[in-house]
């Protein structure tokens, strides 16, 4: 059965492979698979990008930090269990339940954002994405009206994502605000440092300058 995870990365700090995965409880996790022992370690990634070990008394070592850095910006997709290493004693991967929020990974909207903004290295190019979105926000009439009315920053962000998603998918019907929120959460989960960061700052500046 497939799990929702990134591609596998190879570590230099340890004889191990690693990937980021979507947790069934929500949010992101990080899994390390040690090649010599077949053992694994799992970590939880907070919305602020902080790592915490899932085992009692566990600490975050160099290997986990390297795995976190190497998986930043790698997109999720439904993938099978890793078979490149003997993991007989590794704990089972989480299978994310099929709820509307988690199904965003398999949606045409999510795939369109990935296709539009993926770099040649297989990672999301958030610098380009934010630059394009800022240019759009600066010229769009709907965004200007929302800024003039001093609407909430997150509402403006959701509206931008709704409009841009429609453009990417060539679908004239906008996704719902709730779906836009789920899409934003998923894209931010790939890289908590960069996704929409510059766009949010730009919206804040627009709101500050609105008369």
C-alpha positions in Angstrom: 0.0 0.0 0.0 1.3 3.5 -0.9 2.2 6.1 1.6 2.4 9.9 1.1 6.1 10.8 1.2 8.9 12.5 -0.6 11.6 10.8 -2.7 14.4 9.1 -0.7 17.6 11.0 0.0 21.0 9.5 1.0 22.7 10.8 4.0 26.4 11.5 4.6 26.3 11.8 8.4 25.2 8.2 8.7 24.8 5.0 6.6 21.2 5.8 6.1 18.4 6.8 3.8 15.6 9.2 4.7 12.4 10.8 3.5 9.7 13.1 4.8 6.1 11.7 5.0 2.6 13.0 5.8 1.4 11.8 9.2 -2.0 10.4 9.6 -2.6 12.8 12.6 -1.7 15.7 10.4 1.6 17.4 9.7 4.9 16.0 8.6 7.2 13.4 9.9 10.8 12.4 9.0 12.0 8.8 8.8 15.6 7.5 8.8 16.4 4.0 7.7 19.8 2.7 8.7 21.4 0.4 6.1 23.6 -1.7 8.3 21.1 -2.5 11.1 17.8 -2.2 9.2 16.5 -0.1 12.2 14.6 3.1 11.7 14.1 6.4 13.5 11.1 8.7 13.2 10.7 12.4 14.0 7.9 14.9 13.9 8.3 18.2 12.1 6.4 21.2 13.7 4.8 23.9 11.6 7.8 26.1 12.5 10.2 23.5 11.1 11.4 22.1 14.5 12.3 18.5 14.8 11.4 16.3 17.7 12.2 12.6 18.2 9.2 10.2 18.4 10.9 7.9 20.9 11.0 8.6 24.6 14.2 10.5 25.5 15.3 10.6 21.9 17.4 13.5 20.7 17.9 15.1 17.3 21.3 14.3 15.9 23.3 15.3 12.9 21.8 12.6 10.7 18.3 13.8 11.4 19.2 17.4 10.8 20.8 16.5 7.5 17.8 14.5 6.5 15.6 17.5 7.3 17.7 19.8 5.1 17.9 17.4 2.2 14.1 16.9 2.1 13.2 20.6 2.2 11.1 21.4 -0.9 10.8 17.9 -2.1 7.2 17.3 -3.1 4.9 14.6 -1.7 3.4 11.9 -3.8 1.8 8.5 -3.1 4.8 6.1 -3.1 5.4 2.5 -2.1 7.6 1.2 0.7 11.3 1.8 0.4 13.0 -1.4 -0.9 16.5 -0.2 -1.4 17.6 -1.2 2.1 16.9 -4.1 4.4 14.4 -2.8 6.9 13.0 -6.0 8.4 13.0 -4.5 11.9 11.9 -1.0 10.8 8.5 0.1 12.1 5.7 0.2 9.6 5.0 3.4 7.6 1.9 5.4 8.2 -0.8 5.1 5.6 -2.7 8.4 5.4 -6.4 7.9 5.5 -8.5 9.0 2.5 -10.0 12.2 3.8 -10.6 15.3 1.6 -7.7 17.2 3.2 -5.1 14.4 2.6 -6.4 13.7 -0.8 -5.0 17.0 -1.9 -1.8 15.2 -2.7 -3.5 13.3 -5.5 -5.6 16.3 -6.7 -5.1 17.9 -10.0 -4.7 21.3 -8.2 -1.8 20.1 -6.1 -0.1 18.5 -9.1 -0.6 21.6 -11.1 1.3 23.7 -8.5 4.1 21.2 -8.4 4.4 21.1 -12.1 4.4 24.9 -12.4 7.0 25.5 -9.7 9.3 22.4 -9.6 12.9 23.1 -10.3 15.4 21.0 -12.3 16.7 19.6 -9.0 13.3 18.1 -8.2 12.6 20.6 -5.4 10.0 23.3 -5.3 11.4 26.6 -6.5 9.8 28.8 -3.9 11.9 31.8 -4.9 10.4 31.8 -8.4 6.9 30.9 -7.0 6.8 33.8 -4.6 8.2 36.2 -7.2 5.5 35.2 -9.7 2.8 35.4 -7.0 3.9 38.8 -5.9 3.8 40.2 -9.4 0.3 38.8 -9.8 -0.9 40.2 -6.4 0.5 43.6 -7.3 -1.6 43.9 -10.5 -4.8 41.9 -9.7 -8.0 43.9 -9.3 -9.6 41.5 -6.9 -6.5 41.5 -4.6 -6.4 45.3 -4.7 -10.0 45.5 -3.7 -9.5 43.1 -0.8 -6.4 45.1 0.4 -8.4 48.3 0.2 -11.1 46.7 2.3 -8.4 45.7 4.8 -9.4 42.0 4.6 -7.5 39.4 6.6 -4.1 38.5 5.1 -4.9 34.8 5.1 -8.1 35.4 3.2 -6.2 37.3 0.6 -3.7 34.5 0.3 -6.4 32.0 -0.1 -8.0 34.1 -2.8 -4.7 34.4 -4.7 -4.3 30.6 -4.5 -7.8 30.1 -5.8 -7.3 32.4 -8.8 -3.9 31.0 -9.6 -5.0 27.4 -9.2 -7.8 28.1 -11.7 -5.1 29.5 -14.1 -2.8 26.5 -13.6 -5.5 23.9 -14.1 -7.5 25.8 -16.8 -10.6 25.3 -14.7 -12.9 28.3 -14.7 -14.5 27.2 -11.4 -12.5 28.2 -8.4 -11.6 25.7 -5.7 -13.3 26.4 -2.3 -11.6 28.5 0.3 -11.3 25.4 2.4 -9.6 23.5 -0.4 -7.3 26.5 -1.0 -6.4 26.4 2.7 -5.6 22.7 2.5 -3.5 23.3 -0.6 -1.6 26.1 1.1 -1.0 23.9 4.2 0.3 21.1 2.0 2.7 23.3 0.1 4.0 24.9 3.3 4.6 21.5 4.7 7.2 20.8 2.0 9.3 23.7 3.2 8.2 25.6 6.4 10.8 28.2 5.8 10.0 29.4 2.3 6.6 28.5 1.0 4.5 31.7 0.6 6.8 33.5 3.0 7.7 36.4 0.7 4.2 36.6 -0.6 2.8 36.9 2.9 5.3 39.7 3.7 4.2 41.5 0.5 0.5 41.2 1.4 1.3 42.6 4.8 3.1 45.5 3.3 0.2 46.1 0.9 -2.2 46.1 3.9 0.0 48.5 5.8 0.1 50.9 2.9 -3.6 50.8 2.1 -5.5 54.0 2.8 
